[in-house]
Amino acid sequence: MGFLRARVPNSQEVDDLYQETLLALHRARRTYKPPRPVEPWLFAIASHVVARHMRRQRMRMAREVLSDALPEAPMRDGGQARVELAQVLDRLSPIHREAIELLKLEGLSTEAAAARAGTTPGALRVRAHRAYKVLRQLLAT
Amino acid sequence: MTTPPTPERLVARLLSEAEPVRPFWSPDTRLAIWLVLEALMLGFAVKFGLRQDLGDHLRHPLFVLELGMLVSGGALAARVALRAAVPGLTISGREMMWPVVLLSAAALLMSLDTTTTAGSTARFIASGAQCFGCIVGFAAMPWIALWVALRRGAPLDGGVAGTYAGAAAFLFAAAAIRIACPIDSSAHLLTWHGLPIAVGAALSALAGASWLERWSEP
């Protein structure tokens, strides 16, 4: 876990990568031969999982068009709209909700919000972009 | 909504589903088995080749040196590929460089051959296409055998494993066809014996980058 934490700043991603590493170790278990030390084998696989994750993240960020605009919610009476928005926000995943709260409700800059969320500005923008997409779908239904 | 699996739950599930596995044979053992297959291929080329003057050529040091470089380059490339499928085994830059050096030296020896074959372009292409097809045919089975061995392992860099697997199979195939083919002109050798090695390695690299790392997909 410490190996992953040292390479990936986001704690949520570290949890995911930890589980991916466990799965990869399980699948590659026949390639380990007992007299050999286990650490080089284990850390080689963990490094591979991290490198693959980084590569995919870079590709995803290059492909996605990031948007800073919140989807427009249909404006009904103020109280009702606010209750609806709160309900919809509750249905977002914690990291997506956090991105919207920091950027739009608290009005922080991307850099400040990223620092608060313990991630990079780029990763935070990706989270916010995904959150907007989910919000749009939820508000449309 | 289902709760996401925690690492502890995941470990418990993997342990409950785990079945005993037979550890892999070492890369060198698997290399030895693969080399037996390649020796059979070379034997087949000697037995059924079209070259009538093979005995005379085997007394020619440059011919033997060229064959030796192709064969040893292939063996070293296969070794790199098989080691690349075992996480934690380090492959030095020198180990990776040797097959390239041997291939380059073999290509240099091919280019030194001053024999010229008179004939039309159509004849050059027809005889060359035959050699090209034979090299692909000779490389196919050893490449598949190496590919299966790599897929059963856990290559960390599919592109590298694929490149060296392709290079190994095509270097041996080029050696087999050098034994069997009666044409010694440098243009023929470089174009139709040397080029397929580069093409085969490049295609195998692409295939490796796409498919050999899938074992680690979540």
Interface residues (C-beta under 8 A of the other chain):
Chain A: D15 Y18 Q19 E20 L22 L23 A24 H26 R27 A28 R29 R30 T31 Y32 K33 P34 R36 P40 W41 L42 F43 A44 I45 S47 H48 V49 R52
Chain B: P5 P7 L10 V11 L14 A18 V21 R22 P23 F24 S26 A85 V86 P87 G88 T90 R152 G153 A154 L156 E213 W215 S216 P218
